[in-house]
Amino acid sequence: MCAASSPASSDASGPDDSVRAVVDAGGEPWERILGLLERRCRELPEGSVLELHSANPRVRSSLRGWCRLTRSTLLTDEETGEQSAYRIKLPTPPVPGTPRPSNFQKPESS
C-alpha cells in the first residue's frame, strides 16, 4: 500500500481539535512516515490537528518520541484491527516572554 496524504473531510472552521489533514502511511517504515509527517506539518498552520493511519506496529513508540521532540501532542492512539490511528496536535507558538524548555539536557559538569 502506498503512503498518501490528503486534506481531512472535516470542516476546517470546526472545533479546535478537528482534523485538518490525514496521512495514510499503510505499512511504511518509520523513516518514510517521518518524512511524510514533516512535509505535512510544514503545510499546516500551527496548532492544527492531523491524523496518521499506520499498519506498522513499530510506529507507536517512534511517534511518541517525535511528539516530545517537536512539542506536538498525541491526542488519541486507537487500534482497529491491523491498523492504528493517531491524532496529533501540532505545537502552537509560545506567548512572547514565556520561557520555553530546551529539547536538550545540559551536560553534567565534572
C-alpha positions in Angstrom: 0.0 0.0 0.0 1.4 3.4 -0.9 1.6 6.2 1.6 -0.7 9.1 0.9 -1.6 12.4 2.4 -4.9 14.2 1.9 -6.9 17.0 3.4 -9.4 15.9 6.0 -13.1 15.9 5.1 -14.0 17.7 8.4 -14.9 21.4 8.4 -11.7 23.5 8.9 -13.8 26.0 10.9 -14.9 23.3 13.4 -13.7 22.8 17.0 -10.0 23.4 17.9 -9.3 19.7 17.8 -10.9 19.0 14.4 -8.6 17.1 12.0 -7.1 19.3 9.3 -5.3 16.5 7.4 -4.9 12.7 7.2 -1.7 10.9 6.4 -2.4 7.3 5.4 1.0 5.6 5.7 -0.1 2.0 5.2 2.7 -0.3 6.4 5.5 2.1 5.6 8.6 2.1 7.9 9.0 5.0 10.4 11.7 6.6 8.3 9.3 7.1 5.4 6.5 8.2 7.7 8.8 10.7 9.4 9.3 12.4 6.0 5.6 12.5 5.3 4.8 14.0 8.7 7.4 16.7 8.5 6.3 17.7 5.0 2.6 17.8 6.1 3.5 19.8 9.2 5.1 22.5 7.1 1.9 22.8 5.1 -0.4 23.1 8.1 -1.0 26.1 10.4 0.5 25.9 13.9 -1.9 24.2 16.3 -3.6 22.1 13.6 -4.6 18.5 14.2 -3.5 15.8 11.8 -4.4 12.1 11.8 -1.9 9.4 11.0 -3.0 5.9 9.9 -0.4 3.2 10.0 -0.4 -0.6 9.8 3.2 -0.7 11.2 3.1 -1.6 14.9 6.6 -0.2 15.4 5.4 3.4 14.7 3.8 3.9 18.1 7.0 4.3 20.1 8.7 6.4 17.4 5.7 8.7 17.1 5.6 9.3 20.8 9.3 10.3 20.8 8.7 12.5 17.7 5.8 14.3 19.5 8.1 15.0 22.5 10.9 16.4 20.3 8.5 18.6 18.2 6.4 19.6 21.2 3.4 18.1 19.4 0.6 16.4 21.5 -0.6 12.9 20.8 -4.3 13.3 21.4 -5.5 9.8 20.6 -4.0 6.5 19.8 -6.6 4.0 18.6 -6.0 0.5 17.2 -8.6 -1.0 14.9 -7.7 -4.5 13.6 -4.4 -4.3 11.9 -4.3 -0.5 11.6 -3.7 2.2 14.2 -5.0 5.8 14.0 -3.1 8.6 15.8 -4.5 12.2 16.2 -1.6 14.7 16.7 -1.9 18.3 17.6 0.9 20.4 16.2 2.6 22.9 18.6 1.4 26.5 18.8 3.9 29.3 19.1 4.7 30.4 22.7 3.4 33.6 24.1 6.1 36.2 23.9 8.1 36.3 27.1 7.2 32.8 28.1 10.2 30.6 28.8 10.5 27.5 26.6 12.0 24.3 27.8 15.0 23.1 25.9 14.9 19.8 23.9 18.4 19.1 25.1 19.6 18.5 28.6 22.6 20.4 29.9 25.7 18.2 30.2 26.8 17.4 33.7 29.9 19.3 34.8 32.7 17.3 36.3 
